[in-house]
Amino acid sequence: MSEGLALDGLSVPLRVLRLLAIDFPHLTAPNVDVSPLYPQVLRLSLHESSCDSFAAFESCRRALGIEPATVDFHTQSDGRTAVLKGCGVYGGADIELTAYAALPADDTAFAGAGGAQ
């Protein structure tokens, strides 16, 4: 645990968040997680009731320079939720970008998908 970590210990991911807001103001606003447990990591997640979050994920992935080959696709919640996750480095921070989208019970459109296009 990082006991005694001052706020400036989170400056790298917070600076990257500021850069993203300035350089890419048109991107969909994600949920943001910065933690003193992992002070160099910026976690961004997009949650939608449909696969629209995957379009937002793709825009963010490109802006952050996350390589398509690093993107993982899987489902959770008994196949009811599709998940895309990509990791990279941007502005000195480790970035974890994740998108969640609800899938209809009979949807097989994402079966076998391996990552972003």
C-alpha positions in Angstrom: 0.0 0.0 0.0 1.2 3.6 -0.6 0.7 5.1 2.9 1.5 8.7 3.1 1.3 9.3 -0.7 0.8 13.0 -1.3 -1.6 14.2 -4.0 1.5 15.1 -6.2 2.2 11.4 -6.2 -0.8 11.1 -8.6 0.5 13.9 -10.8 1.4 11.7 -13.8 -2.1 10.2 -14.5 -3.8 13.5 -13.5 -1.6 15.4 -16.0 -2.5 12.9 -18.7 -6.2 13.3 -17.9 -5.7 17.0 -18.3 -3.9 16.6 -21.6 -6.7 14.4 -22.9 -9.3 17.0 -22.0 -7.4 19.7 -23.8 -6.2 17.7 -26.8 -9.3 15.6 -27.4 -12.3 17.5 -26.0 -14.6 15.8 -28.5 -14.0 12.3 -27.0 -16.8 10.7 -25.0 -16.2 11.3 -21.3 -15.2 8.1 -19.6 -15.4 7.0 -16.0 -12.0 7.9 -14.6 -10.1 6.0 -11.9 -6.8 7.2 -10.3 -5.7 5.4 -7.2 -2.8 5.8 -4.7 -2.5 2.0 -4.9 -1.3 2.3 -8.5 -0.1 5.9 -8.8 1.1 5.7 -12.4 -2.1 4.2 -13.8 -5.0 6.0 -15.4 -8.1 3.8 -15.8 -10.7 4.9 -18.3 -13.9 3.0 -18.8 -17.0 3.5 -21.0 -20.3 2.0 -20.1 -23.2 1.9 -22.5 -26.4 -0.1 -22.8 -25.5 -0.9 -26.4 -22.4 -1.3 -28.5 -22.1 2.5 -28.9 -19.5 2.3 -26.2 -17.3 0.4 -28.7 -17.3 3.3 -31.1 -16.3 5.6 -28.2 -13.6 3.0 -27.2 -12.2 3.0 -30.7 -12.0 6.8 -30.8 -10.2 6.8 -27.4 -8.0 3.9 -28.4 -6.8 5.8 -31.5 -6.2 9.0 -29.5 -4.2 7.2 -26.9 -2.2 5.3 -29.4 -3.2 1.9 -28.1 -2.3 -0.8 -30.6 -5.3 -2.8 -31.9 -3.3 -6.0 -31.4 -3.3 -5.3 -27.6 -7.1 -5.1 -27.4 -8.8 -8.0 -25.7 -12.5 -8.9 -26.3 -14.5 -11.1 -23.9 -17.9 -11.4 -22.4 -19.0 -11.4 -18.8 -22.2 -11.8 -16.8 -23.1 -15.0 -18.6 -22.5 -13.5 -22.0 -24.8 -10.5 -21.4 -22.0 -7.9 -21.4 -19.4 -7.5 -24.0 -16.0 -6.1 -22.9 -13.1 -4.5 -24.8 -9.9 -3.8 -23.0 -6.7 -2.2 -24.2 -3.6 -1.1 -22.4 -0.8 1.3 -23.4 1.3 4.2 -22.3 0.4 7.8 -22.9 2.2 10.9 -21.5 4.1 8.7 -19.1 1.1 7.1 -17.5 0.0 3.5 -17.9 -3.4 3.6 -19.5 -6.1 0.9 -19.1 -9.0 1.6 -21.5 -12.1 -0.6 -21.1 -15.6 -0.5 -22.7 -18.6 -2.4 -21.6 -21.8 -2.9 -23.6 -24.9 -4.9 -23.0 -25.7 -7.7 -25.4 -29.1 -9.1 -26.2 -29.4 -12.7 -25.0 -29.5 -14.0 -28.6 -26.7 -11.8 -30.0 -23.8 -13.7 -31.6 -22.4 -10.7 -33.5 -19.3 -10.6 -31.3 -18.7 -14.3 -31.0 -15.1 -14.9 -31.8 -14.1 -11.3 -32.0 -10.5 -10.8 -30.9 -10.0 -7.0 -30.7 -10.6 -3.6 -32.2 -10.5 -3.1 -35.9 
